[in-house]
Amino acid sequence: MMSKYPDSFDPNISEEVIYTGPHMPTDISDVEGFNIGQLLLSPTRTYLPLLKSLVPKYRDSINGIIHCTGGAQTKVLNFINGFEVIKDNLLPIPSVFKMIQAASGTSWKEMYQVFNMGHRLELYVKKEVCQEVLDDIRSFDLEADIIGNVKKASKNKVTLSSPFGVFEYH
């Protein structure tokens, strides 16, 4: 495997830690048409066409846009002051994240801090336009839903209700 895919790892890494865990990159995944390596390395979809459509139309109703890369479900903590973000209607978790959690033993609380868990983009919009914004997003053939709400709070906080428990982040 290492000689066939030398560009898939840093040559300075000890061979004993390259390709560890229960899966090899060429193993079949549960996503049709993708092996494990393809599933893990497939590029993130760009949201520029969606945002080019939404921002001009809803500029006065958008309070925030969070791309959940690098900070995942807690990234919003870097951009709020005096609010609690309550996420209590999360989208289904893609199988790749369940696979990573099972293979690594990482706690679900940490998984939501490190990985987007299927929520790649969050729009914080006024309640009055939520359904209209959802309809526009779905017209791009994207899965979307209202995943929660925001309320004033004495300290910044994200409360996340998941199938694996309720987690609080500060």
C-alpha positions as CSV (number, residue, x, y, z in Angstrom):
1,M,0.0,0.0,0.0
2,M,2.8,2.5,0.9
3,S,4.7,1.9,-2.3
4,K,1.5,2.2,-4.4
5,Y,0.3,5.5,-2.7
6,P,3.5,7.3,-1.6
7,D,1.8,10.7,-1.9
8,S,-0.9,9.7,0.7
9,F,1.3,10.2,3.7
10,D,4.3,12.2,4.9
11,P,7.5,10.2,4.3
12,N,8.9,11.5,7.6
13,I,6.2,9.6,9.5
14,S,7.2,6.3,11.1
15,E,5.9,3.4,9.0
16,E,4.3,1.8,12.1
17,V,1.7,4.6,12.3
18,I,0.9,4.8,8.6
19,Y,-2.5,3.3,7.7
20,T,-3.4,2.2,11.3
21,G,-6.9,1.3,12.4
22,P,-9.4,-1.1,11.1
23,H,-9.7,0.3,7.5
24,M,-7.4,0.6,4.6
25,P,-7.9,3.3,1.9
26,T,-9.0,0.8,-0.7
27,D,-11.6,-0.9,1.5
28,I,-15.2,-0.7,0.4
29,S,-17.3,1.9,2.2
30,D,-21.0,1.9,2.8
31,V,-21.4,4.8,0.4
32,E,-22.1,3.3,-3.1
33,G,-19.3,4.0,-5.5
34,F,-16.7,5.1,-3.0
35,N,-13.9,3.3,-1.2
36,I,-12.7,4.5,2.2
37,G,-9.9,6.6,0.7
38,Q,-12.2,8.3,-1.8
39,L,-14.8,8.9,0.9
40,L,-12.3,10.5,3.3
41,L,-10.6,12.6,0.6
42,S,-13.5,13.7,-1.6
43,P,-13.5,17.5,-1.8
44,T,-15.9,19.7,0.1
45,R,-18.7,21.2,-2.0
46,T,-18.4,24.9,-2.7
47,Y,-21.3,27.1,-1.5
48,L,-20.4,30.1,-3.6
49,P,-23.2,29.7,-6.1
50,L,-25.7,29.4,-3.2
51,L,-24.3,32.4,-1.4
52,K,-24.2,34.5,-4.5
53,S,-28.0,33.8,-4.8
54,L,-28.9,34.2,-1.1
55,V,-26.8,37.2,0.1
56,P,-28.2,39.8,-2.2
57,K,-31.8,38.6,-1.6
58,Y,-31.6,38.3,2.2
59,R,-28.7,40.7,3.1
60,D,-30.9,42.5,5.7
61,S,-32.1,39.2,7.3
62,I,-28.7,37.4,7.6
63,N,-27.1,37.8,11.0
64,G,-24.3,35.3,10.3
65,I,-22.8,32.7,8.0
66,I,-20.6,30.0,9.5
67,H,-18.6,27.6,7.3
68,C,-18.2,24.7,9.8
69,T,-14.7,23.8,8.7
70,G,-12.0,24.3,11.4
71,G,-14.1,24.5,14.5
72,A,-17.1,22.4,13.5
73,Q,-20.3,22.8,15.5
74,T,-18.5,25.1,18.0
75,K,-17.0,27.5,15.5
76,V,-19.8,30.0,16.0
77,L,-18.5,30.6,19.5
78,N,-15.8,32.7,17.9
79,F,-18.4,35.1,16.5
80,I,-21.0,35.7,19.2
81,N,-21.1,37.9,22.2
82,G,-23.8,37.4,24.8
83,F,-25.7,34.6,23.1
84,E,-26.4,30.9,23.4
85,V,-26.8,28.9,20.2
86,I,-29.1,25.9,20.7
87,K,-28.8,23.2,18.1
88,D,-31.6,20.7,18.8
89,N,-32.6,19.5,15.3
90,L,-29.4,18.3,13.7
91,L,-29.2,16.8,10.3
92,P,-28.5,13.0,10.1
93,I,-24.8,12.2,10.7
94,P,-23.1,10.9,7.5
95,S,-21.7,7.4,7.9
96,V,-18.1,8.6,7.4
97,F,-18.2,10.4,10.8
98,K,-19.7,7.3,12.5
99,M,-16.8,5.3,10.9
100,I,-14.2,7.7,12.2
101,Q,-15.7,7.7,15.7
102,A,-15.9,3.9,15.9
103,A,-12.3,3.5,14.6
104,S,-10.8,6.2,16.8
105,G,-12.9,5.9,20.0
106,T,-13.2,9.7,20.1
107,S,-16.0,10.9,22.3
108,W,-19.0,12.2,20.6
109,K,-18.6,15.6,22.3
110,E,-15.2,15.9,20.8
111,M,-16.4,14.7,17.4
112,Y,-18.8,17.6,17.2
113,Q,-15.9,20.0,18.1
114,V,-13.6,18.6,15.4
115,F,-15.8,17.5,12.5
116,N,-18.8,19.3,10.9
117,M,-20.8,16.1,11.3
118,G,-22.7,16.8,8.0
119,H,-23.4,20.5,8.8
120,R,-21.1,22.3,6.4
121,L,-22.7,25.7,6.3
122,E,-24.9,27.5,8.8
123,L,-26.9,30.6,8.1
124,Y,-28.2,32.6,11.0
125,V,-31.3,34.4,9.7
126,K,-34.3,36.2,11.0
127,K,-37.2,33.9,11.9
128,E,-39.6,35.5,9.5
129,V,-37.6,34.4,6.4
130,C,-36.5,30.9,7.5
131,Q,-38.9,29.0,5.3
132,E,-38.2,31.1,2.3
133,V,-34.5,30.7,2.8
134,L,-34.9,26.9,3.2
135,D,-36.9,26.8,-0.1
136,D,-34.1,28.7,-1.9
137,I,-31.4,26.4,-0.5
138,R,-33.3,23.3,-1.5
139,S,-33.6,24.6,-5.0
140,F,-29.9,24.0,-5.2
141,D,-30.5,20.3,-4.4
142,L,-29.0,20.7,-0.9
143,E,-30.3,19.1,2.3
144,A,-31.3,21.9,4.7
145,D,-33.3,22.4,7.8
146,I,-33.7,24.7,10.8
147,I,-31.3,23.1,13.2
148,G,-32.0,25.4,16.2
149,N,-32.2,28.9,17.5
150,V,-30.3,31.6,19.2
151,K,-31.1,33.4,22.5
152,K,-29.5,36.1,24.6
153,A,-27.3,34.7,27.4
154,S,-25.0,36.0,30.1
155,K,-22.1,33.9,28.6
156,N,-21.4,32.6,25.1
157,K,-22.5,29.0,24.8
158,V,-23.4,26.3,22.3
159,T,-25.8,23.6,23.4
160,L,-26.0,20.7,21.1
161,S,-28.6,17.9,21.4
162,S,-27.5,14.8,19.5
163,P,-28.4,11.2,19.4
164,F,-25.4,10.6,21.7
165,G,-26.3,13.2,24.4
166,V,-26.6,16.9,25.1
167,F,-23.3,18.7,25.0
168,E,-22.4,22.2,26.1
169,Y,-19.5,24.2,24.8
170,H,-18.2,27.5,26.1
